[in-house]
């Protein structure tokens, strides 16, 4: 039996179930304090690789009082999102966590870090202002208010679960849709296809010839399902394919027993915003992204 207390910053390669519970407990306190819906990407936190440092926890006498997560979806930039217990703020805790994340990003030669701050978080906006970042963009978090009837299906469009051998196409559609580098085998690696909490959908025209049109991803969590990576190749946009993909996904996810479905969209992407609203989603919060050169 040890009497040692955990104090200070702890770096983690993968999170234990106990740590996930501690993070969730802290998040509940912080969200209730400022009436927030923080972006912590729970599906990703629960499946962190065990050979890479991505999570930074701050303890005081064995109690978790601060947390900052690092997300590195592509080589050109990373993202950071986290929190400090309301009773432990203004003590430099978040600044220590932030310095640790910046150091990790630099060690991977990531040139830019995006700090994610909920728009209505006074504490988060205050910290962002203190490090003087450049404003990058804003996103809405949207939640399904009520499923709409399925639109009349286009008989040419076949929307189904993707096969593992289609991972390069998923990466390609992502790269084209979101101006990212293609890096097949990362998010769409074999281990993710085997994860029952993840579902990757792909849309093709004329199933025999498999003309690829678009894709989207779903992460199934204990409290909500998260739709992400909705992309339709430019040549096939404005034909109703995106709406059919979203509507079918909503009905599929609800059929799995999920009661809550959420997604995020850039605030200035009016076409996507209108699409999601037409499928029954409404805005519940917004996040500001601030860019820091490393």
Secondary structure as the mmCIF struct_conf table of DSSP 4:
data_model
#
loop_
_struct_conf.conf_type_id
_struct_conf.id
_struct_conf.beg_label_comp_id
_struct_conf.beg_label_asym_id
_struct_conf.beg_label_seq_id
_struct_conf.end_label_comp_id
_struct_conf.end_label_asym_id
_struct_conf.end_label_seq_id
HELX_LH_PP_P HELX_LH_PP_P1 UNK A 4 UNK A 6
STRN STRN1 UNK A 8 UNK A 12
BEND BEND1 UNK A 13 UNK A 14
HELX_RH_AL_P HELX_RH_AL_P1 UNK A 17 UNK A 34
TURN_TY1_P TURN_TY1_P1 UNK A 35 UNK A 35
HELX_RH_AL_P HELX_RH_AL_P2 UNK A 42 UNK A 45
TURN_TY1_P TURN_TY1_P2 UNK A 46 UNK A 47
TURN_TY1_P TURN_TY1_P3 UNK A 50 UNK A 51
BEND BEND2 UNK A 52 UNK A 52
STRN STRN2 UNK A 55 UNK A 60
TURN_TY1_P TURN_TY1_P4 UNK A 61 UNK A 62
STRN STRN3 UNK A 63 UNK A 74
TURN_TY1_P TURN_TY1_P5 UNK A 75 UNK A 76
STRN STRN4 UNK A 77 UNK A 84
HELX_RH_3T_P HELX_RH_3T_P1 UNK A 86 UNK A 88
BEND BEND3 UNK A 90 UNK A 92
HELX_RH_AL_P HELX_RH_AL_P3 UNK A 93 UNK A 107
TURN_TY1_P TURN_TY1_P6 UNK A 108 UNK A 109
STRN STRN5 UNK A 112 UNK A 118
TURN_TY1_P TURN_TY1_P7 UNK A 119 UNK A 120
HELX_RH_AL_P HELX_RH_AL_P4 UNK A 122 UNK A 131
TURN_TY1_P TURN_TY1_P8 UNK A 132 UNK A 132
HELX_LH_PP_P HELX_LH_PP_P2 UNK A 133 UNK A 133
STRN STRN6 UNK A 134 UNK A 144
BEND BEND4 UNK A 145 UNK A 146
HELX_LH_PP_P HELX_LH_PP_P3 UNK A 147 UNK A 154
TURN_TY1_P TURN_TY1_P9 UNK A 155 UNK A 156
STRN STRN7 UNK A 157 UNK A 161
HELX_LH_PP_P HELX_LH_PP_P4 UNK A 162 UNK A 163
HELX_RH_3T_P HELX_RH_3T_P2 UNK A 164 UNK A 166
HELX_RH_AL_P HELX_RH_AL_P5 UNK A 167 UNK A 178
TURN_TY1_P TURN_TY1_P10 UNK A 179 UNK A 179
TURN_TY1_P TURN_TY1_P11 UNK A 184 UNK A 185
BEND BEND5 UNK A 186 UNK A 186
TURN_TY1_P TURN_TY1_P12 UNK A 187 UNK A 188
HELX_RH_AL_P HELX_RH_AL_P6 UNK A 190 UNK A 193
TURN_TY1_P TURN_TY1_P13 UNK A 194 UNK A 194
TURN_TY1_P TURN_TY1_P14 UNK A 196 UNK A 197
STRN STRN8 UNK A 198 UNK A 205
BEND BEND6 UNK A 206 UNK A 206
TURN_TY1_P TURN_TY1_P15 UNK A 207 UNK A 209
STRN STRN9 UNK A 211 UNK A 220
BEND BEND7 UNK A 222 UNK A 223
STRN STRN10 UNK A 225 UNK A 232
HELX_RH_3T_P HELX_RH_3T_P3 UNK A 234 UNK A 236
BEND BEND8 UNK A 238 UNK A 240
HELX_RH_AL_P HELX_RH_AL_P7 UNK A 241 UNK A 255
TURN_TY1_P TURN_TY1_P16 UNK A 256 UNK A 257
STRN STRN11 UNK A 261 UNK A 266
TURN_TY1_P TURN_TY1_P17 UNK A 267 UNK A 268
HELX_RH_AL_P HELX_RH_AL_P8 UNK A 270 UNK A 278
TURN_TY1_P TURN_TY1_P18 UNK A 279 UNK A 280
STRN STRN12 UNK A 281 UNK A 293
#
